[in-house]
Amino acid sequence: MGRNSFGKLVFFGSVIGAATWVYKKYDAVRTMYNKVYMFKGEQLVYDHFDGNAMAAMFSGIEINLKDAVFEEDEVYLDIYALCSGIKLIVPSHVEVICDGTVKASGVQINQDEFVEKTVQLYLNYDLTASGLMVTDAQPAPNQDDLSETEDFIDEVIEETLEETLEDIQPST
């Protein structure tokens, strides 16, 4: 057996070993979670949420709870992620309480702490080489607020223009 053939054999063995490990991990995870996303990009939009348990392997998942109705004051979300990115969007009245395990991963929480929270979402996670981002949903702009903002900007521009013209006019 030549040196080149041995290298191909080692490479092939490594690929089979890695594939076997991924399948065994998938097999173990699918018994513990309601849904497993593997090699997928998904955008999940909920109109009702009473808790869930999901896993992502080599995937990108956006969980949008922005318009979800929460019938309980406390709900639970369990997430397992392996080489994945998870984005969780919650309404501003939902407080996310995080607890979990992080291995070569990152967790980022962007919530407005000055908004009254009426629902608690307990987020339990197990992340390996993954990223998790939790953010408040941005409310749709109110048309009246936009009109007020436009009026304010117009006033500022007009005042600034008048002051500038007064500064550059020659005194007589």
C-alpha positions as CSV (number, residue, x, y, z in Angstrom):
1,M,0.0,0.0,0.0
2,G,1.5,3.3,-1.1
3,R,1.8,6.4,1.0
4,N,-1.0,8.1,-1.1
5,S,-3.4,5.2,-0.6
6,F,-2.8,5.3,3.2
7,G,-3.6,9.0,3.3
8,K,-6.9,8.4,1.5
9,L,-7.7,5.6,3.8
10,V,-7.1,7.7,6.9
11,F,-9.2,10.6,5.4
12,F,-12.0,8.2,4.5
13,G,-11.9,6.7,8.0
14,S,-12.0,10.1,9.6
15,V,-15.1,11.1,7.5
16,I,-16.9,7.9,8.5
17,G,-16.0,8.4,12.2
18,A,-17.3,12.0,12.1
19,A,-20.5,11.0,10.4
20,T,-21.0,8.2,12.9
21,W,-20.5,10.6,15.8
22,V,-23.0,13.1,14.3
23,Y,-25.6,10.4,13.8
24,K,-25.2,9.1,17.4
25,K,-25.5,12.6,18.7
26,Y,-28.6,13.2,16.6
27,D,-30.1,9.9,17.8
28,A,-29.5,10.9,21.4
29,V,-30.8,14.4,21.0
30,R,-34.0,13.5,19.2
31,T,-35.3,11.5,22.2
32,M,-34.9,14.5,24.5
33,Y,-36.3,17.4,22.3
34,N,-39.6,17.8,20.5
35,K,-38.0,18.9,17.2
36,V,-34.5,18.5,15.8
37,Y,-33.3,20.8,13.0
38,M,-30.3,19.4,11.2
39,F,-28.4,21.2,8.4
40,K,-31.3,23.6,8.0
41,G,-32.1,27.3,8.1
42,E,-35.5,27.9,9.7
43,Q,-37.6,30.8,10.7
44,L,-40.3,29.8,13.3
45,V,-43.1,32.2,13.9
46,Y,-45.5,31.5,16.8
47,D,-48.9,32.9,17.4
48,H,-49.3,30.9,20.6
49,F,-46.5,29.7,22.9
50,D,-46.8,27.5,25.9
51,G,-43.2,26.2,25.9
52,N,-41.0,24.0,23.7
53,A,-37.9,21.9,23.6
54,M,-35.8,22.0,20.4
55,A,-32.4,21.1,19.1
56,A,-30.4,22.6,16.2
57,M,-27.4,20.8,14.7
58,F,-25.4,22.6,12.0
59,S,-28.3,25.0,11.5
60,G,-29.5,28.5,11.8
61,I,-32.9,29.0,13.6
62,E,-34.9,32.2,14.3
63,I,-37.6,31.7,16.9
64,N,-40.0,34.6,16.6
65,L,-42.4,35.0,19.6
66,K,-43.1,38.7,18.8
67,D,-46.8,38.2,18.3
68,A,-47.3,35.1,20.4
69,V,-49.9,34.9,23.1
70,F,-48.6,33.5,26.4
71,E,-51.4,31.9,28.4
72,E,-49.2,31.3,31.4
73,D,-47.0,33.7,33.4
74,E,-44.1,31.3,33.2
75,V,-43.1,29.3,30.2
76,Y,-40.1,27.2,29.4
77,L,-37.9,26.8,26.3
78,D,-35.1,24.2,26.2
79,I,-32.5,24.6,23.4
80,Y,-29.7,22.3,22.4
81,A,-27.3,23.7,19.7
82,L,-24.3,22.2,18.1
83,C,-22.5,24.3,15.5
84,S,-25.6,26.5,15.1
85,G,-26.9,30.0,15.5
86,I,-30.1,30.7,17.4
87,K,-32.0,34.0,17.5
88,L,-34.9,34.4,19.9
89,I,-37.2,37.4,19.4
90,V,-39.6,38.1,22.3
91,P,-42.2,40.8,23.0
92,S,-40.9,43.5,25.3
93,H,-43.2,42.4,28.1
94,V,-41.5,39.0,28.4
95,E,-38.5,38.6,30.7
96,V,-36.1,36.0,29.6
97,I,-34.3,34.2,32.4
98,C,-31.3,32.2,31.1
99,D,-29.5,29.3,32.5
100,G,-27.3,26.8,30.7
101,T,-24.1,25.3,29.5
102,V,-21.8,27.0,27.1
103,K,-18.8,25.3,25.4
104,A,-16.9,27.4,22.8
105,S,-20.1,29.4,22.3
106,G,-21.6,32.8,23.0
107,V,-24.9,34.2,24.5
108,Q,-26.1,37.7,23.9
109,I,-29.1,39.2,25.7
110,N,-30.6,42.5,24.4
111,Q,-33.6,43.3,26.5
112,D,-35.0,46.7,27.6
113,E,-34.8,46.5,31.4
114,F,-37.1,49.5,31.8
115,V,-40.2,47.9,30.4
116,E,-42.5,46.2,32.8
117,K,-42.3,42.4,32.4
118,T,-45.5,40.4,32.9
119,V,-44.3,37.0,31.6
120,Q,-41.2,35.0,32.4
121,L,-39.6,32.8,29.8
122,Y,-37.1,30.4,31.3
123,L,-34.5,29.6,28.7
124,N,-32.5,26.5,29.4
125,Y,-29.7,25.9,26.9
126,D,-26.8,23.6,26.0
127,L,-24.6,25.2,23.4
128,T,-21.5,23.8,21.8
129,A,-19.7,25.9,19.2
130,S,-22.9,27.9,18.8
131,G,-24.3,31.4,19.3
132,L,-27.5,32.4,21.0
133,M,-29.0,35.9,20.8
134,V,-32.1,37.0,22.7
135,T,-33.7,40.3,21.7
136,D,-36.9,42.3,22.3
137,A,-39.2,42.7,19.3
138,Q,-39.2,46.2,17.9
139,P,-42.8,47.5,18.0
140,A,-44.2,48.8,14.8
141,P,-43.9,52.6,14.6
142,N,-47.0,54.5,15.5
143,Q,-48.0,56.8,12.6
144,D,-48.8,59.7,15.0
145,D,-45.3,59.3,16.5
146,L,-43.7,59.5,13.0
147,S,-45.7,62.6,12.2
148,E,-44.6,64.3,15.5
149,T,-41.0,63.3,14.7
150,E,-41.2,64.7,11.2
151,D,-42.7,68.0,12.5
152,F,-39.9,68.3,15.1
153,I,-37.2,67.7,12.4
154,D,-38.9,70.3,10.2
155,E,-38.9,72.9,13.0
156,V,-35.2,72.3,13.8
157,I,-34.2,72.6,10.2
158,E,-36.3,75.8,9.8
159,E,-34.8,77.4,13.0
160,T,-31.3,76.4,12.0
161,L,-31.8,77.9,8.5
162,E,-33.2,81.1,9.9
163,E,-30.2,81.5,12.3
164,T,-27.7,80.8,9.6
165,L,-29.3,83.3,7.3
166,E,-29.2,85.9,10.0
167,D,-25.6,85.2,10.6
168,I,-24.6,85.7,7.0
169,Q,-26.7,88.8,6.2
170,P,-24.7,92.0,6.2
171,S,-25.6,94.5,8.9
172,T,-26.9,97.8,7.7
